[in-house]
Amino acid sequence: MNNITLTVKIERAISELRRGGKLVVSDNYSGISILLFAAELIDNKTIEQLSNLALSRPNIIISRNRCNAIGIKNATGPCSILINNTWTLNDILSLCMPLTGHFIPKIEGALIESNEGIVSSCILLLRQSRLLPAGLMTVISNVSIENINKWAFNKNLINVDVSDIRSYEKIKANNLNMAVKVKVPLSYTENCEIIIFRPKDGGNEHFCLVFGKNRTLKKNNALLRIHSQCITGDVLDSLKCDCGQQLKESIKIMAEADEGVLIYLAQEGRDIGLLNKLRAYSLQDKGMDTVEANQDLGFNDDERLYYPAKEILSQLNIKDVELITNNPKKVEHLKNLGINVTKRIPIKINPNKHNEKYLETKRKKSGHML
């Protein structure tokens, strides 16, 4: 399978999960195939439908962080949970996501799964779909791995392999194409050009701003900001975070220097998506901090990957950068991808009464240097 075919197939699988469809996931190494369904989209008929199709009863699968949130302590990987016949729909949902006004049922059968197995790959695919990392998984007991493609085709189901899921994000980034570039004057400077990068599979687009009168990029020690999309902060000027302020300050720094590149990645909410970010906001309103809220939903504190940024810098022929960031982990991510960060340039943001706790959590728990 070539790279474009692989990413298109995973994009189709993501679309299927997001619309409440069933998906076949296979592991050729172990010889196991399963049906996967997004937990947050289940209804009263889902368990019966999965059972009848696969001839086995589904389990709940949840991420390691969600395991810890519901009291399965010291989980080293995702968990699969046996569904009690007496559980209601809300009982099942309460295990998979925070559910207001509903107690989590007693769990009698929970198995901690490998971080490399098919359950882990299913959790990863759900996250890639910007869905909660929780699902229903049913082993397809009546079909061999050799015949699973034909079976899935006859049932009008998409079949993906765990190896495709694991390689998807890196391959997708490598498929970015420079689609268009055009001069766009900004309030800070008229010397700005925007470049759009579109993946060949038609997925999310990223863009960058290039600053400078001649827009001649420095190859060594280029001024760089990698900024992840934040609709609430960047567009609506939300006071709950400092994203919009960081974006504007970075543009100001580059405008005054008359050089630099700002890469804007489609990674809303540290790459959990806008809907899940607002779910986290709801939990923060009840007293959690931003890290606790993400983990209660089953996510990591930060789910972002920087493969697209590496590819964009590669296409711009930039290897050495001075990075505008307060996040030392971002510096390490870039270094691990082969980008030489010669200097870190901090951004000073004055807190307000709405984001003081958020900024303090970033400093204490996420290691941001504020």
N, C-alpha and C positions, 0 to 999 in steps of 0.2 A: 504494500500500500504506500503510495507516495504521500508526501507531507500535506499537500492540499486536500487530497481525499480524506486523510485522517482528520484534519481539523474540521472539514465540512461535516464529517460523520459525527464528531463530538458536538459540534454546534447544533445539529439536528437532534441529538440526544438531549442536550440542554433544553432546547425548545419543547421537546416532548415532556420532560419532567416539569417544566414551568407551567404547562397547560393542564397538568394533572393526568398525564399519560403513564403507561407502564413501559418499562425498559428492560431489555435483557442485557445482563453484564456477565461476561465469561472470563474465566481464568484458565488459559490453556496449560499453564504449568501444573495446576492442581487438578484440572479436569472438571471443575465446578462451574455451573451456570446458575444464575439466580434471576428472579424478577425483582425490580426495584421500583418503589413508589415513594414520592415525597410525602413525609409524614404530615406536614402542615396542610396538605390538600386532601386528606382522607375523609371519607364519609362512612355511613353505616353499612354500605355494601362492599367496601374495599377489601376487607379481609376475606369475605366469601368469594369474590371475584378472583383474587390472587390464588386462593386455595384451590379453586376449581380448575384454574388454568395450569398451575404447576404441580397439582396433586400432592401438595404438602402445605402445612400451615405456616404463615409468615411469622417472623420475629420482628421486634422493634430493634433498629440499630441507631445508636447515638454516639456522638463524638466523646473523646476523653473528658473534655471540659464539661459537657452536659452530664456525664456520669458523676463527676465530682459535685456538680450543682444539685443533683437529686439524692446525694448521700451514698453513692458507690465510691467509697474513698480509695485512694491510692491506685486508681486505675492508671495503667501504663499505656493504654491504647483505647480504641473505641470499644464499645460493649454491644452485645446482642442480648436481648431480653425476651424471655418466653412470655407470650401473651396469655393472661389468665382468662378463662372462658366467661368469668363473671364481670370482667371489666367493661365499663361503658366507653363510648367514643371519647368522652372528656377525660376518662382515666388514662387512656392511651395518649391523648394529646398532651396531658399534663406531664408525662414523662419526657416528651419530645420538646416542649417549649414552655416558658412561664405562662401559667394560665390563672388569671385573677379569680379568686373566690373558689378554687377547687384544690382539694388536697391530693398530693401524690399518693397513689395506691402502694400497698406493701409489695415489694419485689421479692419473689422467691426463687427465681431462676435467672441469673445474669452471668454471662460469660465474657471475660475480658479477651478481646481479640488482638491479633498481631497488627503492628503498624505497617506491615508489608502485604497483608492479605487482601482478599476480595472485599471484606467489610470496610477496611480503610480506604480502598479505592472508591467504593460507593459513597462514603462520607466526603471524599475529595470532590467527586463529581457533583454532589449536591451543593457544596460550597462554590464550585465553579459556576453553578447555575444561579448563584445569589439567592439560594434557598437556605433555610435552616439546615444545619448538618445533622439531620435526623430523618430516618426513613423506615419503611416496611420492606423487609427482604425475605423472599421466599425461594428456597432451593428448588430448582426444576429437576425433579427426581426421576422423571420418566423419559428423559432425552439424553443421549450421550453427547460428549463434547464434539464428536465428529459430525453429528447431525444437527447441532444447535442452530447453525446459520439457516439451514433449510426450514427448520421448525419455526424460527422467528419470522422468516419471510412469509410462511404460510399463515401465520397468525397476525401478519401486518404489524410486526414489532421491530423496532430498531435494536440491533445487537452490537455492542461495543466490547472491546477487550480491555482488561485492566492496564495493560502496557500502553494502550492508546490514551487512556485517561491520565496516566502519570506523565506522559511526555507532551501532552496537549499544550500546556501553557508556554513551554519553551519553544516548541515548534511554531506555535501561533505567532509569537513575537518575531521569529526569524522570517515570517512571511509578510512583514510590513513593507509596504511600498510607499515611496514619496509620491503623493497623488497630485498635489498642487501647492504652489507657493505664491504669495501675493503681498504687496506692501500694505500695511494697515497702520495708519497713524493713531497713536494713543494720546491720552491727556498728558502723560508724562513726557512723551517724545514722539516726534513724527518719524524717527528713524527706527522703524520696527517692521519686520516681515513675519508673516505667519505661514507655517508649513504644516500641511495635513498628511498624516501617515495612515493609510488604510490597509488592513490585512487582506490577503488574496481570497480568504474564505468569506469575506463580507462581514466580519465581526466588528467589535468595537474599534472606533477610530481614536487615535491619539494625535496631539498636535504639539508644536513647539513655536515659541517666539524667538526670533533672532534679532538682537539689538545692534545698532551701530550705523553710522552714516553711510558707510559703504557695504555694511553687512558682510564684511570679510571675517570669517571665523578664525579665532586664534586656535592653533593646533596644540599649543602648550599652555597650561595653566588657564584654560578657558573658564570664564566665570559661568557657573551653572547653578540653576535651581531646578530640582525635580519636585513638582507639586502634584498632589493627587486631588482629583475632582472633589469638591465639596459644594454642592448646590446651596445648602443652607448658609454656609459662610461666605462663599465666593460671590454668589448671586444675590442672596437675600440679606447679607450683612448680619447674620445671626450673631447674637452676643454669647451663645453657649460655647463657642470655640474660638480659636485664634487664626483659623485658616484664611479667612478673607484678608485679615491684617497682614499675615505673612506673605500672601500673594502680592498685595499692593506694595509692601515694603521691598520685596524682591524685585519687582518691576522698577521701582524707584531707584534701587541700587544700580541696576543694569542701565537704566536710562542716564543716570549721572555719569556712569563709567563709559557710556557710549559703546558698550560691547557686552556680549553675554548671550546665553541660551537658557530659556525657561521651557522645560519639558512638562507638559500638562497631560497627566495620565488619567484614563477613564477608570479610576479605582475609588469610587464613592465609598465613604465610610471606612477607610482603611481596607477597602476591597470586600466589604460584606454587602454592599448595595444600599440604596437609599431607604428602602422599606425596612431592612434590618437595622440600619442606623437609627431610624425613628423608633423602632421597637426598643433599642438600647436607651434612647432618650427617655422613653416611658419608664423604664426601670430606674434610670437616674432620678427621675422625679419622685420615686419612692424611696430614695436614699442611697442607692448604689453609686459607686464611682464608675468612670468610663470603662475601666478594666474589668471590674466585677460584672458590669452589665453585659459586655461582650462575652465573657466566659459563661454567664448564666444562660445566654442564648446558645451556647455550645461552641462559639468561635474562640480563636486565639485573640489576644490583645491587638495584634496587628497581622493581618492576612496578606499584606502586600508583597508582591514579587516585582523585581525590577528588570526582568528580561526585555520588556519593550524599551525601557530607557537605554539599556545597553545597545540594542539594535539601532535606535535613533542616533545615538552618539557615534556608532560605527559608520552609519551612512553619511554622517557629517564629518567623518575623519577626525574625531576628537578622542584623545586617549588620556590626556592629563587635564585635570579640572580643579578649580577652586570652588568648593561646594557651599552654597548658602543653605544652612540648616542648623537647627538646634538638636538634631537627633543623631547621636554618634552611631546608632545601629544602621542608619542609612549609609553612613560612610563605610561601615564594614560590609554591607550588602554590595556596594559598588566595587569595593576592593576585591571581594570574592568573585565578582564577575569580570575582573581584569581591567577595571577602570582605576587609574592612578589618581587618587585624591591627594593633591599636594598641600591643600589648606582647607580648613573649615571656617566659614564666615558665619558668625551667629546673627540672629535676628532678635532685636529687643522689642518685646510687645508688652504694653502696660495692661495688666488685668483689669477686669470689671467685676462687679458683684455677681454676675451670672456665670463667669468662667474661672473664677478663682480656684474652686475645687478641681475643675478639669485640668488647669495648668499645674496645680500642685500634684495631681495624680500622674501627669505626664513626667514630672520631675522625679517623683519618688518611685513609681512603679515601672515606668517605661524608659527611664534613664535620660530623658531630655535635659539638656544643659541650658537652663533658663536663668 
